[in-house]
Amino acid sequence: MKKCYLDNASTTQTKPASVYQAVNDTMQHNGCSPSRGGYGCAIEAGRKILDARSALARLFNVADSRYIVFTPGITWSINMVLLGLLKEGDHVITTSMEHNAVTRPLRCLEQEKQIEVSWVKANALGQIDPGQIEQEIRAKTRLILVNHASNIIGTILPLAEIAEISRRNKVLLMADCAQTAGYCDLDFQNLGLDILAFTGHKALYGPPGTGGMILSERAAREIKPVIQGGTGSSSASQLQPEMMPEKFESGTHNTPGIAGLGAGVKFVLDIGLENIRRHEQALLEQLVAGLREIPFVTIYYSGNTEKQVPTISITIENLDMGEASILLDERYGIMTRSGIHCAPISHQTIGTFPLGTIRLSIGYFNTPADISYTVQAITELAKEYNK
Ligand SMILES: Cc1ncc(COP(=O)(O)O)c(C=O)c1O
């Protein structure tokens, strides 16, 4: 049976060969603690981490790569910022299109630290007018936190305009770029963000358990390190160092993972964001055009395939979404994700809560043949359940 992976918004299953090689090489030849010893393989391990930091600095146009912090993924990055920044009485502005990586820590902080949160409501296409965010700003507003692109319908928020609002009002801005890093052109300096949070295993093609955040000088100064410990530097001190990136990078690094992430980022740089986008957008257009022709199928997306990431949702009449996803896999070898996709408030916003949707998300390794095969399979299922 043909295999067709359309769950790239969860994680990219196929990685470039260079990523496997980087992980393997590092495991075999650089298994020493980076920057923890003066011997060759420890120095080499440190160099691999530096290399990955430099590749990320090129991709995101970061002037000083010390402000790129490695974490085990964006969920960690977001939690590190929220827990290290917010104190009782602070106010946060976020949106109704967030992932649980944002919603859950914020709901907990609302209850336990009396943090106030304004949840700016998007329309059914996932769009938000930046003016809605500005209206919510008050004296106690400490942070604006937005999901750059929806992980269920792909809608991209106007980050540059939101950044302009945050700057004008001197409020810190964090962008959850889980779905846009490796797809959108994210220029950290020109956008003027305070915190760009990213994960490594999606469109950056790194291994799972990798990711990080890029901080402005102000954010690096104002966020407290919630994880503290050995950094291999300033070891005589019993206090966490203030210097970057050590302030936020305690404990032994995941060197093989970070080396793999570095290789993934270099792959993205070599292919070029524009070429990646051109390829995936063409597939997205093919998918939406094909699905539109199928009776009994409803498509949920931003309404404009040119202005979104290549992720959409669908529902099929008279068919449970969980069952549909299983049938797609068992009968056709098509891997999709069904349900709520860790984003209940997004589903409430677009009107698909609590049943959820089937999500189809495209990656660089998908082909036009994958898309026509998937459209054909969904056509057959929709017909079978709507006789
Ligand atoms: C928008 C968004 N934020 C956060 C996350 C969490 O990513 P991770 O599991 O890599 O920490 C995801 C993952 O699907 C996501 O789509």
The ligand as an ORCA input file, in Angstrom:
! r2SCAN-3c Opt
* xyz 0 1
  C       1.063     26.372     17.670
  C       1.791     25.352     18.494
  N       2.366     25.719     19.646
  C       3.026     24.829     20.416
  C       3.155     23.515     20.043
  C       3.911     22.564     20.934
  O       5.058     22.073     20.285
  P       6.041     21.028     20.989
  O       5.228     19.803     21.227
  O       7.124     20.824     19.995
  O       6.534     21.635     22.258
  C       2.585     23.090     18.847
  C       2.667     21.670     18.439
  O       1.875     21.129     17.731
  C       1.881     24.031     18.048
  O       1.310     23.669     16.892
*
